[in-house]
Amino acid sequence: MLALRSPRNKGSVLAIQAYIRLKLMTGMARSDMLRLTVSNIKEDGLHIQRHKTAASTGKRTVYTWTPELRAVVELVKAVRPVISPFLFCKRNGLGYVNEATGESHGWDSMWQRFMDRVIKETKVENRFTEHDLRAKCASDAPSLEHARALLSHADARTTDAIYRRKPEVVKPLGGIG
């Protein structure tokens, strides 16, 4: 594969910041995000087929365009180190996921360096994981059903038990009597 150098400003920090923005909007799993290619970008939105269910249910999700989602996808494309079919790619234009093993050591290393820098250079005191970002997306969704759809879960019980971390806000009934 030929990877063309891009004159745009980029770097691993910018790539991870763009990745975080996209993850907080969509709640996509890491394996799905790291497999995103420009062919996932369609006229009606960002299309994914969950890697985890590709061989079983074939679950597909379309994240419809909003101005914010378009802007984040454009940012992701702009911070790539090279022009590549992958939205998140290494300097050689290849994706981060080793399809034979499912591992993404290069991304994992980059994430760890990013977290070290966040802890050292910001007011953030506790490390967070990509799974925490996925949970934040689900917790910030206005309803359990919306959270379930964002995370592409077949069963809302998974979303509720694992990913919805904010307390449920309940309005009490009116007066006694």
C-alpha positions as CSV (number, residue, x, y, z in Angstrom):
1,M,0.0,0.0,0.0
2,L,1.3,3.4,-0.9
3,A,1.0,6.0,1.9
4,L,1.2,9.6,0.8
5,R,2.7,12.2,3.2
6,S,0.2,14.9,4.2
7,P,1.4,18.5,4.8
8,R,-1.1,18.9,7.6
9,N,-0.2,19.2,11.2
10,K,-0.4,15.9,13.1
11,G,1.0,13.8,15.8
12,S,0.0,11.1,18.2
13,V,-1.5,13.5,20.7
14,L,-3.7,15.1,18.0
15,A,-4.7,11.6,16.8
16,I,-5.7,10.5,20.2
17,Q,-7.6,13.8,21.0
18,A,-9.5,13.3,17.7
19,Y,-10.1,9.7,18.6
20,I,-11.5,10.7,22.1
21,R,-13.9,13.2,20.5
22,L,-15.2,10.6,18.1
23,K,-15.5,8.0,20.8
24,L,-17.4,10.4,23.1
25,M,-19.9,11.1,20.4
26,T,-20.5,7.6,19.1
27,G,-19.5,5.2,21.9
28,M,-17.9,2.9,19.4
29,A,-15.7,0.0,20.6
30,R,-12.0,0.4,20.2
31,S,-11.7,-2.4,17.6
32,D,-14.4,-0.8,15.5
33,M,-12.9,2.6,15.7
34,L,-9.4,1.4,14.8
35,R,-10.8,-0.4,11.8
36,L,-12.6,2.6,10.4
37,T,-11.8,3.5,6.8
38,V,-12.8,6.2,4.5
39,S,-15.3,3.7,2.9
40,N,-17.2,3.8,6.2
41,I,-18.0,7.5,5.4
42,K,-21.3,7.5,3.5
43,E,-23.7,10.2,2.3
44,D,-26.1,9.5,5.2
45,G,-23.6,9.0,8.0
46,L,-20.7,7.0,9.4
47,H,-21.4,3.3,8.8
48,I,-19.9,0.5,10.9
49,Q,-20.4,-3.2,11.1
50,R,-19.4,-4.3,14.6
51,H,-16.3,-6.5,14.4
52,K,-17.4,-8.4,17.4
53,T,-20.7,-9.5,15.8
54,A,-19.7,-9.6,12.1
55,A,-19.7,-13.4,12.0
56,S,-22.8,-13.8,14.1
57,T,-25.6,-11.2,14.0
58,G,-23.9,-8.9,11.5
59,K,-25.0,-5.9,13.6
60,R,-24.6,-2.7,11.6
61,T,-24.9,0.9,12.9
62,V,-25.2,4.2,11.1
63,Y,-24.2,7.3,13.0
64,T,-26.2,9.9,11.1
65,W,-24.5,13.2,10.3
66,T,-24.7,16.1,12.6
67,P,-22.5,19.2,12.1
68,E,-20.4,18.1,15.1
69,L,-19.9,14.5,13.8
70,R,-18.9,15.8,10.4
71,A,-16.4,18.2,12.0
72,V,-14.9,15.4,14.2
73,V,-14.6,13.0,11.2
74,E,-12.8,15.8,9.2
75,L,-10.5,16.4,12.2
76,V,-9.7,12.7,12.4
77,K,-8.8,12.7,8.7
78,A,-6.7,15.8,9.0
79,V,-4.5,14.6,11.9
80,R,-3.6,11.3,10.3
81,P,0.2,11.0,9.8
82,V,-0.3,10.1,6.1
83,I,-3.2,9.9,3.7
84,S,-4.5,6.4,4.1
85,P,-7.7,4.4,3.7
86,F,-7.7,4.1,7.6
87,L,-9.0,6.9,9.7
88,F,-6.6,6.0,12.4
89,C,-3.3,4.8,10.9
90,K,0.4,4.4,11.6
91,R,3.0,6.4,9.7
92,N,3.2,3.7,7.0
93,G,-0.6,4.1,6.4
94,L,-1.5,0.7,7.8
95,G,-4.2,0.3,10.4
96,Y,-3.4,-0.4,14.1
97,V,-5.2,-3.7,14.4
98,N,-3.3,-6.9,13.6
99,E,-6.1,-8.9,12.0
100,A,-4.4,-12.2,12.7
101,T,-4.4,-11.6,16.5
102,G,-6.9,-8.8,17.0
103,E,-4.2,-6.9,19.0
104,S,-3.2,-3.3,18.5
105,H,0.1,-2.9,20.4
106,G,1.1,0.3,18.6
107,W,-2.2,2.0,19.6
108,D,-1.9,0.6,23.1
109,S,1.6,2.1,23.5
110,M,0.5,5.4,22.1
111,W,-2.5,5.5,24.5
112,Q,-0.2,4.8,27.5
113,R,2.2,7.6,26.5
114,F,-0.8,9.9,26.1
115,M,-2.1,9.0,29.5
116,D,1.3,9.6,31.1
117,R,1.4,13.0,29.5
118,V,-2.2,13.8,30.6
119,I,-1.4,13.0,34.2
120,K,1.8,14.9,34.2
121,E,0.7,18.0,32.3
122,T,-3.0,18.5,33.3
123,K,-5.1,18.6,36.4
124,V,-6.4,15.1,35.6
125,E,-5.3,12.9,38.6
126,N,-6.6,9.5,37.6
127,R,-5.9,7.5,34.5
128,F,-8.9,6.6,32.4
129,T,-9.4,3.9,29.8
130,E,-11.1,3.8,26.5
131,H,-13.7,1.7,28.2
132,D,-14.4,4.6,30.6
133,L,-14.9,6.9,27.6
134,R,-17.4,4.4,26.1
135,A,-19.2,4.4,29.5
136,K,-19.3,8.2,29.6
137,C,-20.9,8.2,26.2
138,A,-23.6,5.7,27.4
139,S,-24.0,7.6,30.7
140,D,-24.5,11.0,28.9
141,A,-27.1,9.6,26.5
142,P,-30.5,10.9,27.3
143,S,-32.1,7.5,27.6
144,L,-31.1,3.9,28.0
145,E,-32.4,3.0,24.5
146,H,-30.3,5.8,23.0
147,A,-27.2,4.6,24.9
148,R,-27.9,1.0,23.8
149,A,-28.1,2.1,20.1
150,L,-25.0,4.2,20.3
151,L,-23.0,1.3,21.7
152,S,-24.6,-1.1,19.2
153,H,-25.7,-3.5,21.9
154,A,-28.4,-6.1,21.2
155,D,-29.6,-6.1,24.8
156,A,-30.1,-2.9,26.8
157,R,-29.4,-4.9,30.0
158,T,-25.7,-5.0,29.0
159,T,-25.7,-1.2,28.4
160,D,-27.4,-0.6,31.7
161,A,-25.4,-2.9,33.9
162,I,-21.9,-2.1,32.6
163,Y,-22.0,1.3,30.8
164,R,-24.6,3.6,32.4
165,R,-22.6,4.8,35.4
166,K,-24.4,8.0,36.4
167,P,-27.2,7.7,39.0
168,E,-30.7,7.5,37.7
169,V,-32.5,10.8,38.3
170,V,-36.1,10.3,39.4
171,K,-38.7,12.9,40.0
172,P,-40.8,12.1,43.1
173,L,-44.6,11.9,43.0
174,G,-46.6,14.8,44.1
175,G,-47.8,15.5,47.6
176,I,-49.2,12.9,50.0
177,G,-52.8,12.4,50.2
